């Protein structure tokens, strides 16, 4: 139990600190925000914690809609959401595997569950990203630069599954995207993570079970 609690504390502090630093470096250069240094620090810490915990809470009245011109914001917040949703045990296994590989110089295969979670998570992120870009390219993303569209699309593809941040007005999304978001919200995060849902592994196993029955 002590090892599990220690692992949770270490990963939480390390990732949230790194996220806060990255957000501060991104937002400190955005003069249009009109924030003081202290307010920028507080905003960075709050949103880093909120994103990693998959809470989706923001200190701004329009959530993150004021950061559509900042692709880095979408990438940082989105990645924090993903890391929190992966689960602490998975992060610990990945960390130990990386350390062992650095020491021995040899590649050690990851456990099946870790590879399975990473595969399903990657598929969901990519599918959500491409789906959102395809349907919203000339709608909520219209007028943005290519990088801005990619950054906003990445966050919007990740956030519905477990968090709730948005950089574009949700009410203006096309119906197809809204329905796709419902599916992502149902799936949620991975076991042991900070998000909800029926879990990525459940959906993955359900898909494999159906495929197995169809092949018989």
C-alpha positions, 0 to 999 in steps of 0.5 A, spaced: 500 500 500 505 504 501 508 503 494 502 505 491 500 511 495 508 513 494 507 512 486 501 516 486 504 522 490 510 522 485 506 521 479 501 527 481 506 532 483 511 531 477 506 531 472 502 537 475 508 541 476 511 540 469 504 542 466 504 548 470 511 550 468 509 549 461 502 553 461 506 558 465 511 559 459 505 559 454 501 564 458 506 569 460 507 571 453 500 572 451 499 579 453 492 579 451 490 575 457 492 581 461 494 577 467 499 579 472 505 574 474 501 572 480 495 571 476 498 567 471 502 562 476 495 561 479 491 560 473 497 555 470 497 551 477 489 550 477 489 548 470 494 543 470 491 540 476 484 540 473 487 537 467 491 531 470 485 530 475 480 530 468 476 535 472 475 540 466 474 546 471 476 552 469 477 559 472 474 563 466 467 564 464 468 561 457 472 555 459 478 555 455 475 559 449 480 564 449 485 560 447 483 558 440 489 562 438 494 558 442 495 551 439 500 549 445 495 550 450 491 545 447 497 540 446 499 541 454 492 541 457 490 535 452 496 531 454 495 532 461 488 529 461 491 523 457 496 522 462 491 522 468 486 518 464 492 512 463 492 510 470 497 510 476 499 503 475 500 504 468 505 510 469 509 506 474 510 500 469 512 505 464 517 508 468 520 502 471 521 499 464 524 506 461 529 506 467 531 498 466 532 500 459 536 505 460 540 501 465 541 495 461 540 498 454 536 492 452 528 493 451 524 489 455 517 487 453 511 491 456 505 487 460 499 485 455 495 490 459 499 496 458 500 495 451 492 494 450 491 500 454 496 504 450 493 501 443 486 503 445 487 510 447 491 511 441 486 509 437 481 513 440 485 519 440 487 519 433 480 517 431 477 523 435 482 527 432 481 526 425 473 526 426 473 532 429 477 536 424 473 533 418 467 535 421 469 542 424 474 544 419 470 549 416 465 550 422 468 552 429 475 551 426 474 556 421 479 562 420 484 559 424 491 557 422 493 550 420 497 549 427 491 552 431 486 547 428 491 541 430 491 544 437 484 545 438 482 539 434 487 535 439 484 538 445 477 537 443 478 529 441 481 528 448 477 532 453 470 529 452 472 522 454 473 524 461 474 532 462 470 537 459 475 543 457 473 546 450 476 551 446 470 552 441 463 553 443 460 546 444 453 549 442 456 550 435 458 543 434 455 539 428 450 534 430 455 528 428 460 531 432 456 531 438 453 524 438 461 522 437 462 526 443 457 522 447 460 515 445 467 518 447 464 520 454 461 513 455 468 510 454 471 514 458 478 513 461 483 507 463 482 503 469 486 506 475 486 513 472 483 519 474 477 519 469 470 515 469 466 511 463 466 504 462 474 504 461 478 503 455 479 496 456 472 494 457 471 497 450 477 493 447 475 487 450 468 487 447 470 489 440 475 483 441 469 478 443 465 480 438 470 479 433 472 472 435 464 470 435 464 473 428 470 469 426 467 462 428 
